[in-house]
Amino acid sequence: MTNRRDFLRTFAVGAAGLSLTGLPLEALAKRRVTKITILHTNDVHSHIDPFPANDPKYPGLGGVAQRAAIINDIRNKERNVLLLDAGDIFQGTPYFNLFGGEVELKLMSQLGYDAGTIGNHDFDNGVDGLSSQLKHANFPLIICNYDFKGTSMEGKTIPYKIFEKEDVRIGVFGLGIELEGLVDKKMYGETKYLDPLEKAAETAHHLKFNEKCDLIICLSHLGYRYPNKKVSDDVLAKKSLNIDLIIGGHTHTFIDKPFVYKNRDNKDVLVAQVGWARIKLGRIDFFVDKKMRKLTADSTTLKVLNYARAI
Amino acid sequence: MSFRNILLAAAIVFTSCKQNAHLVKTETTTYPLNKPGFTEVDSSILNSYSSYKHTIDSIMDRVIIVSEMSMQKKTPEGLLGNFTSDAALKQVENDFHAKDFSKIDFCFLNNGGLRAALPKGDITIGNIYSLMPFENEMVLLTLNGATTLKLINFIAAKGGMPVSGLTMRVHESTVTEAKIQGMPFDSTKSYVVATSDYLANGGDNLSF
């Protein structure tokens, strides 16, 4: 119960800055609200050790053991944590060249990743190079717009997964980038790329209305944004329905505070991405109320005080 | 140790009423990992990959050369791109010389293939792996004048790629002058070009 009290305190701090229409603050604090903590990474690219101290750009930053310490700390404080990755697990250090992805997947499993999606570089040892490494992962690879029929990856991915945390149903689905022109054909072989906007619409609709998910998260390796019309998280967010959060990757974009987009229904969609190489870890806390029918309020920005302590 | 400057969070209150559940608000946080001086680690993680690390370090820590300056990639050209394309061209020339291959005119690579900067000081085998982790092979292509021109225009449209043996003058993405091995580009000639198999097979949207 300490956990709950902590949360209520945090929430009261947050709510102080809000202007709420027709809802006294005390009533809000007493409602049954579940906190869901999403931790995310992308484009880790086989970075297991921190960058060397003489690296010109990121001296001493990153490191899987350092990340684990932070994740453990958050897990000790929060009840409902999901740890997700948006692809390009492979390629970037000799760990991949020498061991083919085994170390990356074993360590992600040990860190307790709940799911990941597939990036273009995860094909760098071919479809077979990916499928043969999956025995080292205890978490699913989620992707709904790659059709692996006829390849060694057939049946080894799932289009979406539903996580239940207390009374909240969280639907997670994955999207991959177009492989043609980006990955050598001999590497991705017979993998078929399906329209990510169509598959996203279909999957998110299914999660919302058939699976009754309260929170819908897209793991995307489409990339944040492009100067041309190429499909990206920017395009997806604006054209989407039913998605609450897009955890992005591919463009190695450092987004310090997720962008808030409006979807086709004028509802908020968060777009997040935390650069690459384990330099940063993203965190998003959702507060979900199962009972509330209507709430109107302004958005605000606040400092979260209680995380600054022990991490 | 504590992060002091981490946490700005956004609180967003969602305003709809159709669904049975409601997102009341969200808070977002980004954790920078181990800034210099921050050293909290999970030793069980370190233990579980120590045998792999030992194997890697024994190979990768060997210093192969000392560099007087750090090298990073830039467009239209950068030290790192110049260095790698010069080195690739030189190596391909050495390899093919023995096989009595005709002269290679120029080499081009892609900036996306250069995955890390090179530091000033000791350069280890590990640095080189980080710079070019991909298991690519160099290939030689004989291109006719028209295709070579397409390639030159492609490089200009990209805002520059790492090249060796090719100089270009570009004005607002249009090539106004191109020299290959110091000679003006000649559309009636064919050229022998060295590049990675990734690019030769159409990578980086090189689809012609």
Chai-1 contact restraints between the chains, C-beta under 6 A:
chainA,res_idxA,chainB,res_idxB,connection_type,confidence,min_distance_angstrom,max_distance_angstrom,comment,restraint_id
A,G14,B,A11,contact,1.0,0.0,6.0,A-B,restraint_1
A,V33,B,V24,contact,1.0,0.0,6.0,A-B,restraint_2
A,N54,B,P119,contact,1.0,0.0,6.0,A-B,restraint_3
A,P56,B,S70,contact,1.0,0.0,6.0,A-B,restraint_4
A,P56,B,A117,contact,1.0,0.0,6.0,A-B,restraint_5
A,P56,B,P119,contact,1.0,0.0,6.0,A-B,restraint_6
A,K57,B,A117,contact,1.0,0.0,6.0,A-B,restraint_7
A,G60,B,P36,contact,1.0,0.0,6.0,A-B,restraint_8
A,G62,B,L33,contact,1.0,0.0,6.0,A-B,restraint_9
A,G63,B,N34,contact,1.0,0.0,6.0,A-B,restraint_10
A,V64,B,I45,contact,1.0,0.0,6.0,A-B,restraint_11
A,A65,B,V41,contact,1.0,0.0,6.0,A-B,restraint_12
A,A65,B,D42,contact,1.0,0.0,6.0,A-B,restraint_13
A,A65,B,I45,contact,1.0,0.0,6.0,A-B,restraint_14
A,A65,B,L46,contact,1.0,0.0,6.0,A-B,restraint_15
A,Q66,B,L33,contact,1.0,0.0,6.0,A-B,restraint_16
A,Q66,B,N34,contact,1.0,0.0,6.0,A-B,restraint_17
A,Q66,B,V41,contact,1.0,0.0,6.0,A-B,restraint_18
A,R67,B,L33,contact,1.0,0.0,6.0,A-B,restraint_19
A,A68,B,D42,contact,1.0,0.0,6.0,A-B,restraint_20
A,A68,B,I45,contact,1.0,0.0,6.0,A-B,restraint_21
A,A69,B,E40,contact,1.0,0.0,6.0,A-B,restraint_22
A,A69,B,V41,contact,1.0,0.0,6.0,A-B,restraint_23
A,A69,B,D42,contact,1.0,0.0,6.0,A-B,restraint_24
A,I70,B,Y31,contact,1.0,0.0,6.0,A-B,restraint_25
A,Q91,B,P133,contact,1.0,0.0,6.0,A-B,restraint_26
A,G92,B,R115,contact,1.0,0.0,6.0,A-B,restraint_27
A,G92,B,P133,contact,1.0,0.0,6.0,A-B,restraint_28
A,P94,B,I56,contact,1.0,0.0,6.0,A-B,restraint_29
A,P94,B,M60,contact,1.0,0.0,6.0,A-B,restraint_30
A,P94,B,Y129,contact,1.0,0.0,6.0,A-B,restraint_31
A,V103,B,Y49,contact,1.0,0.0,6.0,A-B,restraint_32
A,V103,B,Y52,contact,1.0,0.0,6.0,A-B,restraint_33
A,Q110,B,S48,contact,1.0,0.0,6.0,A-B,restraint_34
A,G181,B,N205,contact,1.0,0.0,6.0,A-B,restraint_35
A,D184,B,Y198,contact,1.0,0.0,6.0,A-B,restraint_36
A,D184,B,N201,contact,1.0,0.0,6.0,A-B,restraint_37
A,D214,B,A21,contact,1.0,0.0,6.0,A-B,restraint_38
A,D256,B,T30,contact,1.0,0.0,6.0,A-B,restraint_39
A,K257,B,A10,contact,1.0,0.0,6.0,A-B,restraint_40
A,K257,B,T28,contact,1.0,0.0,6.0,A-B,restraint_41
A,P258,B,T28,contact,1.0,0.0,6.0,A-B,restraint_42
A,D268,B,I12,contact,1.0,0.0,6.0,A-B,restraint_43
A,D268,B,F14,contact,1.0,0.0,6.0,A-B,restraint_44
A,K280,B,T30,contact,1.0,0.0,6.0,A-B,restraint_45
A,K280,B,P32,contact,1.0,0.0,6.0,A-B,restraint_46
A,L281,B,Y31,contact,1.0,0.0,6.0,A-B,restraint_47
A,G282,B,T30,contact,1.0,0.0,6.0,A-B,restraint_48
A,R283,B,T29,contact,1.0,0.0,6.0,A-B,restraint_49
A,I284,B,T26,contact,1.0,0.0,6.0,A-B,restraint_50
A,I284,B,T28,contact,1.0,0.0,6.0,A-B,restraint_51
A,D285,B,E27,contact,1.0,0.0,6.0,A-B,restraint_52
A,F286,B,L23,contact,1.0,0.0,6.0,A-B,restraint_53
A,F286,B,T26,contact,1.0,0.0,6.0,A-B,restraint_54
A,F287,B,V24,contact,1.0,0.0,6.0,A-B,restraint_55
A,F287,B,K25,contact,1.0,0.0,6.0,A-B,restraint_56
A,V288,B,A21,contact,1.0,0.0,6.0,A-B,restraint_57
A,V288,B,L23,contact,1.0,0.0,6.0,A-B,restraint_58
A,D289,B,H22,contact,1.0,0.0,6.0,A-B,restraint_59
A,D289,B,V24,contact,1.0,0.0,6.0,A-B,restraint_60
A,K290,B,A21,contact,1.0,0.0,6.0,A-B,restraint_61
A,M292,B,H22,contact,1.0,0.0,6.0,A-B,restraint_62
A,R293,B,C17,contact,1.0,0.0,6.0,A-B,restraint_63
A,K294,B,C17,contact,1.0,0.0,6.0,A-B,restraint_64
A,T296,B,T15,contact,1.0,0.0,6.0,A-B,restraint_65
A,A297,B,V13,contact,1.0,0.0,6.0,A-B,restraint_66
A,S299,B,I12,contact,1.0,0.0,6.0,A-B,restraint_67
A,T300,B,A11,contact,1.0,0.0,6.0,A-B,restraint_68
A,T301,B,A10,contact,1.0,0.0,6.0,A-B,restraint_69
A,L302,B,A9,contact,1.0,0.0,6.0,A-B,restraint_70
A,L302,B,A11,contact,1.0,0.0,6.0,A-B,restraint_71
A,V304,B,L7,contact,1.0,0.0,6.0,A-B,restraint_72
A,V304,B,A9,contact,1.0,0.0,6.0,A-B,restraint_73
A,V304,B,E27,contact,1.0,0.0,6.0,A-B,restraint_74
A,Y307,B,L7,contact,1.0,0.0,6.0,A-B,restraint_75
A,A308,B,L7,contact,1.0,0.0,6.0,A-B,restraint_76
A,I311,B,F3,contact,1.0,0.0,6.0,A-B,restraint_77
